[in-house]
Amino acid sequence: MSLALILAGAALVAIALFNHVPQLGPPPVARPSTRVTAPSRPRPRLVHARLTETGRATLTTLGGSILIVAFFLALSGL
């Protein structure tokens, strides 16, 4: 339980700090070539999160609170 909370809290804080979120999208368009290649599968990439200052503060607060709760749950043995 505490490990899941640590991962969730760290993800929220990372989004707030770096202002980027992962997105699954089509691969980048390559130069046209004469070879025929198989279509590639979508790749994860980072895109701008477009967070306002209030949104960043909210995500930081929630993520930090979740990390504190996870810390005390880990101390209690849950």
Backbone torsions as a table, in degrees:
resi	resn	phi	psi	omega
1	MET	NA	-46.2	-177.7
2	SER	-67.9	-32.4	178.4
3	LEU	-65.2	-41.1	177.5
4	ALA	-64.1	-39.9	178.2
5	LEU	-67.6	-36.9	177.0
6	ILE	-63.0	-43.6	179.5
7	LEU	-64.7	-42.1	179.6
8	ALA	-65.8	-44.9	-179.8
9	GLY	-65.1	-41.3	179.1
10	ALA	-65.8	-36.2	178.2
11	ALA	-65.4	-43.5	179.8
12	LEU	-64.5	-42.2	179.5
13	VAL	-67.3	-39.1	179.4
14	ALA	-65.3	-39.9	177.3
15	ILE	-63.1	-42.5	-179.4
16	ALA	-67.0	-38.8	-177.2
17	LEU	-73.4	-44.3	-174.0
18	PHE	-96.7	-12.5	177.3
19	ASN	58.3	35.0	176.3
20	HIS	-133.8	147.1	176.8
21	VAL	-128.3	147.9	176.5
22	PRO	-74.4	144.3	177.9
23	GLN	-141.4	138.4	174.8
24	LEU	-88.1	122.6	-178.0
25	GLY	-145.6	177.1	178.6
26	PRO	-66.4	151.8	178.3
27	PRO	-65.3	157.4	179.6
28	PRO	-60.2	147.1	-179.1
29	VAL	-71.7	125.9	-179.2
30	ALA	-95.6	166.4	175.9
31	ARG	-64.4	144.6	176.8
32	PRO	-65.6	136.1	179.2
33	SER	-128.4	170.5	-179.0
34	THR	-84.1	-17.3	179.9
35	ARG	-77.8	148.3	173.8
36	VAL	-99.2	122.9	-178.6
37	THR	-120.6	157.9	178.2
38	ALA	-71.9	147.2	178.3
39	PRO	-65.8	136.4	-178.8
40	SER	-89.5	159.1	-177.7
41	ARG	-85.7	160.8	-178.9
42	PRO	-61.8	144.6	-179.1
43	ARG	-116.3	147.0	175.2
44	PRO	-73.7	142.5	177.2
45	ARG	-146.0	161.0	-179.9
46	LEU	-93.8	131.8	176.6
47	VAL	-123.9	158.3	-179.1
48	HIS	-65.1	132.8	-176.4
49	ALA	-82.8	-17.6	-179.4
50	ARG	54.6	46.8	179.0
51	LEU	-86.3	140.5	171.6
52	THR	-79.8	173.1	178.8
53	GLU	-63.7	-35.6	176.9
54	THR	-67.3	-40.1	177.8
55	GLY	-64.6	-41.1	178.0
56	ARG	-64.9	-40.1	178.8
57	ALA	-65.7	-38.8	179.5
58	THR	-65.6	-46.3	179.3
59	LEU	-63.8	-38.5	178.0
60	THR	-64.9	-42.4	179.8
61	THR	-64.8	-47.0	179.9
62	LEU	-64.5	-45.4	-179.7
63	GLY	-63.6	-42.3	178.1
64	GLY	-65.2	-39.4	178.4
65	SER	-65.1	-40.7	178.2
66	ILE	-64.4	-38.4	177.8
67	LEU	-66.0	-37.8	177.7
68	ILE	-65.7	-43.3	178.0
69	VAL	-62.2	-42.3	179.2
70	ALA	-63.3	-38.0	178.5
71	PHE	-61.9	-46.3	-179.2
72	PHE	-72.0	-31.5	174.0
73	LEU	-66.1	-38.5	178.5
74	ALA	-67.7	-36.1	177.2
75	LEU	-66.6	-34.4	-178.5
76	SER	-80.4	-11.7	177.3
77	GLY	96.3	9.4	178.8
78	LEU	-90.5	NA	NA
